[in-house]
């Protein structure tokens, strides 16, 4: 009987040791997962920053070219409006006056 109680106590102690070891392993694994996630995120951000730095000159050149095209277009429009005003301003003024007066 004494031997049986001792065996039960020993088995319980071993079971607790196994449970404690499993719990420690679980905690360590969770820490490892968090660290791995942070490492992956940092690596991803670093690669993204590198890609941005590599693409920046091409994107800047494309934006400059688009800006030049837009600036030229608006300059031409402004020039056309100035020419139209110079050629037709008297007619426009006369028409505005006649519409306001109602004549």
Gaussian input, Z-matrix of N, CA and C with variables (Angstrom, degrees):
# hf/3-21g

backbone

0 1
 N
 C     1     B1
 C     2     B2     1     A1
 N     3     B3     2     A2     1     D1
 C     4     B4     3     A3     2     D2
 C     5     B5     4     A4     3     D3
 N     6     B6     5     A5     4     D4
 C     7     B7     6     A6     5     D5
 C     8     B8     7     A7     6     D6
 N     9     B9     8     A8     7     D7
 C    10    B10     9     A9     8     D8
 C    11    B11    10    A10     9     D9
 N    12    B12    11    A11    10    D10
 C    13    B13    12    A12    11    D11
 C    14    B14    13    A13    12    D12
 N    15    B15    14    A14    13    D13
 C    16    B16    15    A15    14    D14
 C    17    B17    16    A16    15    D15
 N    18    B18    17    A17    16    D16
 C    19    B19    18    A18    17    D17
 C    20    B20    19    A19    18    D18
 N    21    B21    20    A20    19    D19
 C    22    B22    21    A21    20    D20
 C    23    B23    22    A22    21    D21
 N    24    B24    23    A23    22    D22
 C    25    B25    24    A24    23    D23
 C    26    B26    25    A25    24    D24
 N    27    B27    26    A26    25    D25
 C    28    B28    27    A27    26    D26
 C    29    B29    28    A28    27    D27
 N    30    B30    29    A29    28    D28
 C    31    B31    30    A30    29    D29
 C    32    B32    31    A31    30    D30
 N    33    B33    32    A32    31    D31
 C    34    B34    33    A33    32    D32
 C    35    B35    34    A34    33    D33
 N    36    B36    35    A35    34    D34
 C    37    B37    36    A36    35    D35
 C    38    B38    37    A37    36    D36
 N    39    B39    38    A38    37    D37
 C    40    B40    39    A39    38    D38
 C    41    B41    40    A40    39    D39
 N    42    B42    41    A41    40    D40
 C    43    B43    42    A42    41    D41
 C    44    B44    43    A43    42    D42
 N    45    B45    44    A44    43    D43
 C    46    B46    45    A45    44    D44
 C    47    B47    46    A46    45    D45
 N    48    B48    47    A47    46    D46
 C    49    B49    48    A48    47    D47
 C    50    B50    49    A49    48    D48
 N    51    B51    50    A50    49    D49
 C    52    B52    51    A51    50    D50
 C    53    B53    52    A52    51    D51
 N    54    B54    53    A53    52    D52
 C    55    B55    54    A54    53    D53
 C    56    B56    55    A55    54    D54
 N    57    B57    56    A56    55    D55
 C    58    B58    57    A57    56    D56
 C    59    B59    58    A58    57    D57
 N    60    B60    59    A59    58    D58
 C    61    B61    60    A60    59    D59
 C    62    B62    61    A61    60    D60
 N    63    B63    62    A62    61    D61
 C    64    B64    63    A63    62    D62
 C    65    B65    64    A64    63    D63
 N    66    B66    65    A65    64    D64
 C    67    B67    66    A66    65    D65
 C    68    B68    67    A67    66    D66
 N    69    B69    68    A68    67    D67
 C    70    B70    69    A69    68    D68
 C    71    B71    70    A70    69    D69
 N    72    B72    71    A71    70    D70
 C    73    B73    72    A72    71    D71
 C    74    B74    73    A73    72    D72
 N    75    B75    74    A74    73    D73
 C    76    B76    75    A75    74    D74
 C    77    B77    76    A76    75    D75
 N    78    B78    77    A77    76    D76
 C    79    B79    78    A78    77    D77
 C    80    B80    79    A79    78    D78
 N    81    B81    80    A80    79    D79
 C    82    B82    81    A81    80    D80
 C    83    B83    82    A82    81    D81
 N    84    B84    83    A83    82    D82
 C    85    B85    84    A84    83    D83
 C    86    B86    85    A85    84    D84
 N    87    B87    86    A86    85    D85
 C    88    B88    87    A87    86    D86
 C    89    B89    88    A88    87    D87
 N    90    B90    89    A89    88    D88
 C    91    B91    90    A90    89    D89
 C    92    B92    91    A91    90    D90
 N    93    B93    92    A92    91    D91
 C    94    B94    93    A93    92    D92
 C    95    B95    94    A94    93    D93
 N    96    B96    95    A95    94    D94
 C    97    B97    96    A96    95    D95
 C    98    B98    97    A97    96    D96
 N    99    B99    98    A98    97    D97
 C   100   B100    99    A99    98    D98
 C   101   B101   100   A100    99    D99
 N   102   B102   101   A101   100   D100
 C   103   B103   102   A102   101   D101
 C   104   B104   103   A103   102   D102
 N   105   B105   104   A104   103   D103
 C   106   B106   105   A105   104   D104
 C   107   B107   106   A106   105   D105
 N   108   B108   107   A107   106   D106
 C   109   B109   108   A108   107   D107
 C   110   B110   109   A109   108   D108
 N   111   B111   110   A110   109   D109
 C   112   B112   111   A111   110   D110
 C   113   B113   112   A112   111   D111
 N   114   B114   113   A113   112   D112
 C   115   B115   114   A114   113   D113
 C   116   B116   115   A115   114   D114
 N   117   B117   116   A116   115   D115
 C   118   B118   117   A117   116   D116
 C   119   B119   118   A118   117   D117
 N   120   B120   119   A119   118   D118
 C   121   B121   120   A120   119   D119
 C   122   B122   121   A121   120   D120
 N   123   B123   122   A122   121   D121
 C   124   B124   123   A123   122   D122
 C   125   B125   124   A124   123   D123
 N   126   B126   125   A125   124   D124
 C   127   B127   126   A126   125   D125
 C   128   B128   127   A127   126   D126
 N   129   B129   128   A128   127   D127
 C   130   B130   129   A129   128   D128
 C   131   B131   130   A130   129   D129
 N   132   B132   131   A131   130   D130
 C   133   B133   132   A132   131   D131
 C   134   B134   133   A133   132   D132
 N   135   B135   134   A134   133   D133
 C   136   B136   135   A135   134   D134
 C   137   B137   136   A136   135   D135
 N   138   B138   137   A137   136   D136
 C   139   B139   138   A138   137   D137
 C   140   B140   139   A139   138   D138
 N   141   B141   140   A140   139   D139
 C   142   B142   141   A141   140   D140
 C   143   B143   142   A142   141   D141
 N   144   B144   143   A143   142   D142
 C   145   B145   144   A144   143   D143
 C   146   B146   145   A145   144   D144
 N   147   B147   146   A146   145   D145
 C   148   B148   147   A147   146   D146
 C   149   B149   148   A148   147   D147
 N   150   B150   149   A149   148   D148
 C   151   B151   150   A150   149   D149
 C   152   B152   151   A151   150   D150
 N   153   B153   152   A152   151   D151
 C   154   B154   153   A153   152   D152
 C   155   B155   154   A154   153   D153
 N   156   B156   155   A155   154   D154
 C   157   B157   156   A156   155   D155
 C   158   B158   157   A157   156   D156
 N   159   B159   158   A158   157   D157
 C   160   B160   159   A159   158   D158
 C   161   B161   160   A160   159   D159
 N   162   B162   161   A161   160   D160
 C   163   B163   162   A162   161   D161
 C   164   B164   163   A163   162   D162
 N   165   B165   164   A164   163   D163
 C   166   B166   165   A165   164   D164
 C   167   B167   166   A166   165   D165
 N   168   B168   167   A167   166   D166
 C   169   B169   168   A168   167   D167
 C   170   B170   169   A169   168   D168
 N   171   B171   170   A170   169   D169
 C   172   B172   171   A171   170   D170
 C   173   B173   172   A172   171   D171
 N   174   B174   173   A173   172   D172
 C   175   B175   174   A174   173   D173
 C   176   B176   175   A175   174   D174
 N   177   B177   176   A176   175   D175
 C   178   B178   177   A177   176   D176
 C   179   B179   178   A178   177   D177
 N   180   B180   179   A179   178   D178
 C   181   B181   180   A180   179   D179
 C   182   B182   181   A181   180   D180
 N   183   B183   182   A182   181   D181
 C   184   B184   183   A183   182   D182
 C   185   B185   184   A184   183   D183
 N   186   B186   185   A185   184   D184
 C   187   B187   186   A186   185   D185
 C   188   B188   187   A187   186   D186
 N   189   B189   188   A188   187   D187
 C   190   B190   189   A189   188   D188
 C   191   B191   190   A190   189   D189
 N   192   B192   191   A191   190   D190
 C   193   B193   192   A192   191   D191
 C   194   B194   193   A193   192   D192
 N   195   B195   194   A194   193   D193
 C   196   B196   195   A195   194   D194
 C   197   B197   196   A196   195   D195
 N   198   B198   197   A197   196   D196
 C   199   B199   198   A198   197   D197
 C   200   B200   199   A199   198   D198
 N   201   B201   200   A200   199   D199
 C   202   B202   201   A201   200   D200
 C   203   B203   202   A202   201   D201
 N   204   B204   203   A203   202   D202
 C   205   B205   204   A204   203   D203
 C   206   B206   205   A205   204   D204
 N   207   B207   206   A206   205   D205
 C   208   B208   207   A207   206   D206
 C   209   B209   208   A208   207   D207
 N   210   B210   209   A209   208   D208
 C   211   B211   210   A210   209   D209
 C   212   B212   211   A211   210   D210
 N   213   B213   212   A212   211   D211
 C   214   B214   213   A213   212   D212
 C   215   B215   214   A214   213   D213
 N   216   B216   215   A215   214   D214
 C   217   B217   216   A216   215   D215
 C   218   B218   217   A217   216   D216
 N   219   B219   218   A218   217   D217
 C   220   B220   219   A219   218   D218
 C   221   B221   220   A220   219   D219
 N   222   B222   221   A221   220   D220
 C   223   B223   222   A222   221   D221
 C   224   B224   223   A223   222   D222
 N   225   B225   224   A224   223   D223
 C   226   B226   225   A225   224   D224
 C   227   B227   226   A226   225   D225
 N   228   B228   227   A227   226   D226
 C   229   B229   228   A228   227   D227
 C   230   B230   229   A229   228   D228
 N   231   B231   230   A230   229   D229
 C   232   B232   231   A231   230   D230
 C   233   B233   232   A232   231   D231
 N   234   B234   233   A233   232   D232
 C   235   B235   234   A234   233   D233
 C   236   B236   235   A235   234   D234
 N   237   B237   236   A236   235   D235
 C   238   B238   237   A237   236   D236
 C   239   B239   238   A238   237   D237
 N   240   B240   239   A239   238   D238
 C   241   B241   240   A240   239   D239
 C   242   B242   241   A241   240   D240
 N   243   B243   242   A242   241   D241
 C   244   B244   243   A243   242   D242
 C   245   B245   244   A244   243   D243
 N   246   B246   245   A245   244   D244
 C   247   B247   246   A246   245   D245
 C   248   B248   247   A247   246   D246
 N   249   B249   248   A248   247   D247
 C   250   B250   249   A249   248   D248
 C   251   B251   250   A250   249   D249
 N   252   B252   251   A251   250   D250
 C   253   B253   252   A252   251   D251
 C   254   B254   253   A253   252   D252
 N   255   B255   254   A254   253   D253
 C   256   B256   255   A255   254   D254
 C   257   B257   256   A256   255   D255
 N   258   B258   257   A257   256   D256
 C   259   B259   258   A258   257   D257
 C   260   B260   259   A259   258   D258
 N   261   B261   260   A260   259   D259
 C   262   B262   261   A261   260   D260
 C   263   B263   262   A262   261   D261
 N   264   B264   263   A263   262   D262
 C   265   B265   264   A264   263   D263
 C   266   B266   265   A265   264   D264
 N   267   B267   266   A266   265   D265
 C   268   B268   267   A267   266   D266
 C   269   B269   268   A268   267   D267
 N   270   B270   269   A269   268   D268
 C   271   B271   270   A270   269   D269
 C   272   B272   271   A271   270   D270
 N   273   B273   272   A272   271   D271
 C   274   B274   273   A273   272   D272
 C   275   B275   274   A274   273   D273
 N   276   B276   275   A275   274   D274
 C   277   B277   276   A276   275   D275
 C   278   B278   277   A277   276   D276
 N   279   B279   278   A278   277   D277
 C   280   B280   279   A279   278   D278
 C   281   B281   280   A280   279   D279
 N   282   B282   281   A281   280   D280
 C   283   B283   282   A282   281   D281
 C   284   B284   283   A283   282   D282
 N   285   B285   284   A284   283   D283
 C   286   B286   285   A285   284   D284
 C   287   B287   286   A286   285   D285
 N   288   B288   287   A287   286   D286
 C   289   B289   288   A288   287   D287
 C   290   B290   289   A289   288   D288
 N   291   B291   290   A290   289   D289
 C   292   B292   291   A291   290   D290
 C   293   B293   292   A292   291   D291
 N   294   B294   293   A293   292   D292
 C   295   B295   294   A294   293   D293
 C   296   B296   295   A295   294   D294
 N   297   B297   296   A296   295   D295
 C   298   B298   297   A297   296   D296
 C   299   B299   298   A298   297   D297
 N   300   B300   299   A299   298   D298
 C   301   B301   300   A300   299   D299
 C   302   B302   301   A301   300   D300
 N   303   B303   302   A302   301   D301
 C   304   B304   303   A303   302   D302
 C   305   B305   304   A304   303   D303
 N   306   B306   305   A305   304   D304
 C   307   B307   306   A306   305   D305
 C   308   B308   307   A307   306   D306

   B1=1.4379
   B2=1.5290
   B3=1.3136
   B4=1.4634
   B5=1.5330
   B6=1.3034
   B7=1.4618
   B8=1.5296
   B9=1.3156
   B10=1.4513
   B11=1.5281
   B12=1.3331
   B13=1.4750
   B14=1.5158
   B15=1.3323
   B16=1.4675
   B17=1.5252
   B18=1.3283
   B19=1.4628
   B20=1.5359
   B21=1.3181
   B22=1.4717
   B23=1.5223
   B24=1.3251
   B25=1.4717
   B26=1.5271
   B27=1.3348
   B28=1.4691
   B29=1.5279
   B30=1.3201
   B31=1.4540
   B32=1.5293
   B33=1.3367
   B34=1.4637
   B35=1.5257
   B36=1.3290
   B37=1.4670
   B38=1.5319
   B39=1.3389
   B40=1.4630
   B41=1.5266
   B42=1.3240
   B43=1.4605
   B44=1.5235
   B45=1.3263
   B46=1.4653
   B47=1.5347
   B48=1.3291
   B49=1.4672
   B50=1.5310
   B51=1.3277
   B52=1.4639
   B53=1.5286
   B54=1.3308
   B55=1.4656
   B56=1.5316
   B57=1.3441
   B58=1.4670
   B59=1.5247
   B60=1.3265
   B61=1.4637
   B62=1.5219
   B63=1.3261
   B64=1.4632
   B65=1.5244
   B66=1.3237
   B67=1.4653
   B68=1.5330
   B69=1.3380
   B70=1.4661
   B71=1.5272
   B72=1.3094
   B73=1.4569
   B74=1.5361
   B75=1.3316
   B76=1.4670
   B77=1.5220
   B78=1.3265
   B79=1.4580
   B80=1.5317
   B81=1.3316
   B82=1.4648
   B83=1.5319
   B84=1.3183
   B85=1.4653
   B86=1.5212
   B87=1.3262
   B88=1.4619
   B89=1.5256
   B90=1.3268
   B91=1.4652
   B92=1.5250
   B93=1.3305
   B94=1.4616
   B95=1.5298
   B96=1.3175
   B97=1.4669
   B98=1.5213
   B99=1.3262
   B100=1.4703
   B101=1.5237
   B102=1.3332
   B103=1.4649
   B104=1.5251
   B105=1.3206
   B106=1.4627
   B107=1.5254
   B108=1.3391
   B109=1.4585
   B110=1.5272
   B111=1.3207
   B112=1.4624
   B113=1.5232
   B114=1.3351
   B115=1.4660
   B116=1.5268
   B117=1.3320
   B118=1.4668
   B119=1.5283
   B120=1.3153
   B121=1.4709
   B122=1.5317
   B123=1.3135
   B124=1.4675
   B125=1.5278
   B126=1.3273
   B127=1.4643
   B128=1.5306
   B129=1.3207
   B130=1.4672
   B131=1.5281
   B132=1.3285
   B133=1.4664
   B134=1.5286
   B135=1.3096
   B136=1.4641
   B137=1.5338
   B138=1.3301
   B139=1.4702
   B140=1.5312
   B141=1.3309
   B142=1.4705
   B143=1.5221
   B144=1.3181
   B145=1.4724
   B146=1.5299
   B147=1.3054
   B148=1.4641
   B149=1.5340
   B150=1.3414
   B151=1.4662
   B152=1.5204
   B153=1.3264
   B154=1.4690
   B155=1.5245
   B156=1.3172
   B157=1.4683
   B158=1.5240
   B159=1.3287
   B160=1.4618
   B161=1.5304
   B162=1.3233
   B163=1.4642
   B164=1.5202
   B165=1.3154
   B166=1.4604
   B167=1.5272
   B168=1.3322
   B169=1.4688
   B170=1.5332
   B171=1.3369
   B172=1.4610
   B173=1.5325
   B174=1.3230
   B175=1.4622
   B176=1.5271
   B177=1.3308
   B178=1.4606
   B179=1.5304
   B180=1.3308
   B181=1.4647
   B182=1.5282
   B183=1.3303
   B184=1.4643
   B185=1.5248
   B186=1.3215
   B187=1.4646
   B188=1.5249
   B189=1.3213
   B190=1.4753
   B191=1.5309
   B192=1.3248
   B193=1.4598
   B194=1.5303
   B195=1.3168
   B196=1.4697
   B197=1.5232
   B198=1.3279
   B199=1.4622
   B200=1.5268
   B201=1.3259
   B202=1.4626
   B203=1.5209
   B204=1.3384
   B205=1.4709
   B206=1.5233
   B207=1.3368
   B208=1.4626
   B209=1.5240
   B210=1.3129
   B211=1.4641
   B212=1.5269
   B213=1.3261
   B214=1.4669
   B215=1.5230
   B216=1.3386
   B217=1.4705
   B218=1.5334
   B219=1.3487
   B220=1.4633
   B221=1.5292
   B222=1.3098
   B223=1.4640
   B224=1.5306
   B225=1.3331
   B226=1.4581
   B227=1.5269
   B228=1.3485
   B229=1.4687
   B230=1.5268
   B231=1.3241
   B232=1.4667
   B233=1.5212
   B234=1.3203
   B235=1.4691
   B236=1.5316
   B237=1.3364
   B238=1.4657
   B239=1.5215
   B240=1.3385
   B241=1.4657
   B242=1.5241
   B243=1.3316
   B244=1.4697
   B245=1.5244
   B246=1.3317
   B247=1.4664
   B248=1.5301
   B249=1.3368
   B250=1.4623
   B251=1.5233
   B252=1.3304
   B253=1.4599
   B254=1.5262
   B255=1.3218
   B256=1.4620
   B257=1.5250
   B258=1.3226
   B259=1.4679
   B260=1.5275
   B261=1.3382
   B262=1.4563
   B263=1.5242
   B264=1.3041
   B265=1.4626
   B266=1.5248
   B267=1.3146
   B268=1.4740
   B269=1.5227
   B270=1.3264
   B271=1.4628
   B272=1.5262
   B273=1.3369
   B274=1.4610
   B275=1.5322
   B276=1.3059
   B277=1.4683
   B278=1.5148
   B279=1.3236
   B280=1.4787
   B281=1.5282
   B282=1.3233
   B283=1.4593
   B284=1.5224
   B285=1.3245
   B286=1.4641
   B287=1.5344
   B288=1.3109
   B289=1.4599
   B290=1.5239
   B291=1.3320
   B292=1.4757
   B293=1.5268
   B294=1.3235
   B295=1.4730
   B296=1.5238
   B297=1.3397
   B298=1.4704
   B299=1.5066
   B300=1.3073
   B301=1.4628
   B302=1.5312
   B303=1.3183
   B304=1.4511
   B305=1.5087
   B306=1.2663
   B307=1.4696
   B308=1.5192
   A1=110.55
   A2=115.26
   A3=121.17
   A4=109.78
   A5=115.44
   A6=121.67
   A7=110.84
   A8=116.28
   A9=121.39
   A10=110.70
   A11=117.35
   A12=121.69
   A13=109.06
   A14=116.30
   A15=120.43
   A16=110.21
   A17=117.51
   A18=121.03
   A19=110.57
   A20=115.96
   A21=120.37
   A22=110.11
   A23=117.01
   A24=121.43
   A25=110.15
   A26=116.63
   A27=120.47
   A28=111.15
   A29=116.27
   A30=119.84
   A31=110.61
   A32=115.77
   A33=119.94
   A34=110.61
   A35=116.90
   A36=121.33
   A37=110.06
   A38=116.48
   A39=120.09
   A40=111.16
   A41=115.71
   A42=119.56
   A43=110.56
   A44=117.19
   A45=120.94
   A46=110.77
   A47=116.13
   A48=119.64
   A49=110.67
   A50=116.09
   A51=120.13
   A52=110.34
   A53=116.29
   A54=121.13
   A55=110.69
   A56=116.24
   A57=120.18
   A58=110.98
   A59=116.12
   A60=120.02
   A61=110.82
   A62=116.68
   A63=120.87
   A64=110.42
   A65=116.45
   A66=120.76
   A67=110.43
   A68=116.67
   A69=120.29
   A70=110.97
   A71=116.18
   A72=120.51
   A73=110.42
   A74=115.64
   A75=120.21
   A76=110.30
   A77=116.79
   A78=121.11
   A79=110.40
   A80=116.50
   A81=120.49
   A82=110.75
   A83=116.30
   A84=120.42
   A85=110.55
   A86=117.13
   A87=120.46
   A88=110.76
   A89=116.99
   A90=120.71
   A91=110.50
   A92=115.69
   A93=119.73
   A94=111.40
   A95=115.79
   A96=120.05
   A97=110.43
   A98=117.05
   A99=120.52
   A100=110.38
   A101=116.48
   A102=119.91
   A103=111.02
   A104=116.81
   A105=120.86
   A106=110.58
   A107=116.91
   A108=121.01
   A109=110.63
   A110=117.01
   A111=121.05
   A112=110.94
   A113=116.65
   A114=120.56
   A115=111.29
   A116=115.89
   A117=120.06
   A118=110.14
   A119=116.93
   A120=120.82
   A121=110.61
   A122=116.96
   A123=120.80
   A124=110.71
   A125=116.50
   A126=120.17
   A127=110.68
   A128=116.58
   A129=120.78
   A130=110.78
   A131=116.56
   A132=120.08
   A133=110.89
   A134=117.39
   A135=120.99
   A136=110.14
   A137=116.41
   A138=119.59
   A139=110.38
   A140=116.71
   A141=120.34
   A142=110.81
   A143=116.45
   A144=119.46
   A145=110.65
   A146=116.03
   A147=120.55
   A148=110.28
   A149=116.60
   A150=120.16
   A151=110.83
   A152=116.43
   A153=120.12
   A154=109.89
   A155=116.15
   A156=120.03
   A157=111.02
   A158=116.86
   A159=119.68
   A160=111.47
   A161=117.50
   A162=121.54
   A163=113.14
   A164=117.57
   A165=121.57
   A166=113.29
   A167=120.68
   A168=118.86
   A169=113.19
   A170=117.04
   A171=119.38
   A172=110.84
   A173=116.06
   A174=119.57
   A175=110.98
   A176=115.90
   A177=119.50
   A178=110.33
   A179=117.05
   A180=120.77
   A181=110.64
   A182=116.82
   A183=120.32
   A184=111.02
   A185=116.67
   A186=120.59
   A187=110.76
   A188=116.68
   A189=120.39
   A190=110.19
   A191=116.20
   A192=119.86
   A193=110.99
   A194=115.75
   A195=119.58
   A196=110.63
   A197=116.23
   A198=120.26
   A199=110.11
   A200=117.99
   A201=120.80
   A202=111.27
   A203=116.26
   A204=120.34
   A205=109.83
   A206=117.14
   A207=120.86
   A208=111.03
   A209=116.92
   A210=120.60
   A211=110.48
   A212=117.27
   A213=121.18
   A214=110.19
   A215=116.15
   A216=120.63
   A217=110.57
   A218=116.37
   A219=119.46
   A220=111.47
   A221=117.33
   A222=120.04
   A223=109.80
   A224=116.25
   A225=119.98
   A226=111.29
   A227=116.29
   A228=119.69
   A229=111.36
   A230=116.05
   A231=119.84
   A232=110.15
   A233=116.82
   A234=120.59
   A235=109.63
   A236=117.58
   A237=120.63
   A238=111.40
   A239=117.16
   A240=120.30
   A241=111.46
   A242=116.67
   A243=119.91
   A244=111.18
   A245=116.72
   A246=120.87
   A247=110.59
   A248=116.05
   A249=119.48
   A250=110.49
   A251=116.21
   A252=119.83
   A253=110.63
   A254=116.27
   A255=119.67
   A256=110.70
   A257=117.71
   A258=120.94
   A259=113.17
   A260=117.81
   A261=119.31
   A262=114.20
   A263=118.22
   A264=119.30
   A265=111.84
   A266=116.96
   A267=119.50
   A268=110.30
   A269=116.98
   A270=121.21
   A271=110.10
   A272=118.20
   A273=121.77
   A274=110.84
   A275=115.80
   A276=120.08
   A277=109.87
   A278=115.57
   A279=119.94
   A280=110.96
   A281=116.92
   A282=120.36
   A283=111.26
   A284=118.55
   A285=121.32
   A286=111.10
   A287=115.77
   A288=119.55
   A289=110.15
   A290=115.63
   A291=118.33
   A292=110.88
   A293=119.03
   A294=120.58
   A295=111.49
   A296=116.38
   A297=119.35
   A298=110.45
   A299=116.35
   A300=120.45
   A301=110.25
   A302=115.47
   A303=119.99
   A304=111.61
   A305=116.44
   A306=119.76
   A307=111.87
   D1=-45.88
   D2=178.84
   D3=-60.26
   D4=-41.40
   D5=179.81
   D6=-64.35
   D7=-38.24
   D8=-179.50
   D9=-67.83
   D10=-41.53
   D11=177.83
   D12=-63.06
   D13=-42.21
   D14=179.26
   D15=-62.49
   D16=-40.49
   D17=179.03
   D18=-64.39
   D19=-41.49
   D20=179.31
   D21=-63.69
   D22=-44.78
   D23=178.91
   D24=-62.99
   D25=-42.65
   D26=178.30
   D27=-63.44
   D28=-42.63
   D29=179.38
   D30=-64.64
   D31=-39.81
   D32=177.80
   D33=-64.12
   D34=-42.73
   D35=179.08
   D36=-61.94
   D37=-44.82
   D38=179.61
   D39=-64.78
   D40=-38.64
   D41=178.22
   D42=-63.91
   D43=-40.26
   D44=177.88
   D45=-66.19
   D46=-40.58
   D47=177.66
   D48=-61.87
   D49=-43.34
   D50=178.50
   D51=-64.19
   D52=-43.25
   D53=178.91
   D54=-62.88
   D55=-44.79
   D56=178.88
   D57=-62.37
   D58=-42.94
   D59=178.73
   D60=-62.98
   D61=-41.47
   D62=178.69
   D63=-64.73
   D64=-39.68
   D65=178.90
   D66=-64.52
   D67=-44.03
   D68=177.36
   D69=-61.85
   D70=-41.91
   D71=179.29
   D72=-63.87
   D73=-38.84
   D74=178.16
   D75=-62.52
   D76=-46.70
   D77=179.86
   D78=-61.93
   D79=-44.09
   D80=179.91
   D81=-64.41
   D82=-40.14
   D83=178.97
   D84=-64.01
   D85=-41.13
   D86=177.47
   D87=-62.09
   D88=-41.42
   D89=177.14
   D90=-63.56
   D91=-41.71
   D92=179.06
   D93=-63.09
   D94=-39.62
   D95=179.20
   D96=-64.37
   D97=-43.89
   D98=178.74
   D99=-61.62
   D100=-45.13
   D101=179.64
   D102=-63.88
   D103=-43.23
   D104=179.50
   D105=-61.81
   D106=-41.17
   D107=177.84
   D108=-61.91
   D109=-43.89
   D110=178.48
   D111=-64.38
   D112=-40.58
   D113=178.16
   D114=-63.20
   D115=-44.02
   D116=179.36
   D117=-63.56
   D118=-42.60
   D119=179.24
   D120=-62.93
   D121=-45.46
   D122=179.27
   D123=-62.27
   D124=-42.03
   D125=179.14
   D126=-64.68
   D127=-42.13
   D128=178.53
   D129=-62.10
   D130=-45.35
   D131=179.33
   D132=-63.23
   D133=-39.86
   D134=179.29
   D135=-63.57
   D136=-44.34
   D137=178.65
   D138=-63.84
   D139=-40.11
   D140=179.17
   D141=-64.11
   D142=-42.85
   D143=178.29
   D144=-63.38
   D145=-38.65
   D146=178.77
   D147=-64.16
   D148=-44.97
   D149=178.49
   D150=-62.46
   D151=-40.26
   D152=178.93
   D153=-62.58
   D154=-44.40
   D155=179.78
   D156=-63.14
   D157=-37.02
   D158=179.70
   D159=-72.22
   D160=-35.68
   D161=-177.19
   D162=-84.91
   D163=-16.30
   D164=-174.93
   D165=-56.59
   D166=-46.29
   D167=-179.35
   D168=-61.99
   D169=-41.03
   D170=179.34
   D171=-66.75
   D172=-41.92
   D173=179.15
   D174=-64.82
   D175=-40.51
   D176=178.97
   D177=-64.42
   D178=-42.57
   D179=179.07
   D180=-63.22
   D181=-42.24
   D182=178.74
   D183=-64.21
   D184=-40.13
   D185=178.87
   D186=-66.76
   D187=-40.73
   D188=177.81
   D189=-62.37
   D190=-42.43
   D191=179.78
   D192=-64.40
   D193=-43.21
   D194=177.28
   D195=-62.51
   D196=-39.74
   D197=178.29
   D198=-63.49
   D199=-42.76
   D200=179.39
   D201=-61.86
   D202=-42.00
   D203=178.84
   D204=-63.16
   D205=-45.16
   D206=179.83
   D207=-65.08
   D208=-43.42
   D209=-179.75
   D210=-61.95
   D211=-41.99
   D212=178.85
   D213=-63.53
   D214=-43.90
   D215=179.90
   D216=-60.07
   D217=-47.42
   D218=-178.07
   D219=-70.46
   D220=-30.15
   D221=175.96
   D222=-66.56
   D223=-42.20
   D224=177.89
   D225=-64.39
   D226=-41.16
   D227=177.07
   D228=-62.21
   D229=-43.27
   D230=179.47
   D231=-63.70
   D232=-40.16
   D233=179.05
   D234=-65.24
   D235=-42.68
   D236=177.91
   D237=-61.67
   D238=-41.50
   D239=177.79
   D240=-65.18
   D241=-40.34
   D242=177.81
   D243=-62.99
   D244=-41.84
   D245=178.86
   D246=-66.34
   D247=-42.31
   D248=178.68
   D249=-63.17
   D250=-40.45
   D251=177.97
   D252=-64.50
   D253=-44.00
   D254=-179.04
   D255=-63.06
   D256=-37.59
   D257=-176.56
   D258=-83.41
   D259=-29.55
   D260=-170.86
   D261=-124.70
   D262=11.59
   D263=-175.17
   D264=-62.94
   D265=-40.70
   D266=-179.46
   D267=-62.91
   D268=-41.88
   D269=179.40
   D270=-65.48
   D271=-42.18
   D272=-179.77
   D273=-64.08
   D274=-42.53
   D275=179.70
   D276=-62.59
   D277=-45.55
   D278=-179.94
   D279=-61.22
   D280=-42.02
   D281=-179.69
   D282=-68.28
   D283=-40.55
   D284=176.99
   D285=-61.88
   D286=-44.97
   D287=-179.64
   D288=-62.05
   D289=-43.71
   D290=-178.06
   D291=-67.28
   D292=-35.15
   D293=178.02
   D294=-70.01
   D295=-38.61
   D296=179.67
   D297=-68.56
   D298=-43.12
   D299=-178.28
   D300=-73.03
   D301=-29.86
   D302=178.53
   D303=88.40
   D304=24.30
   D305=-177.42
   D306=-91.33

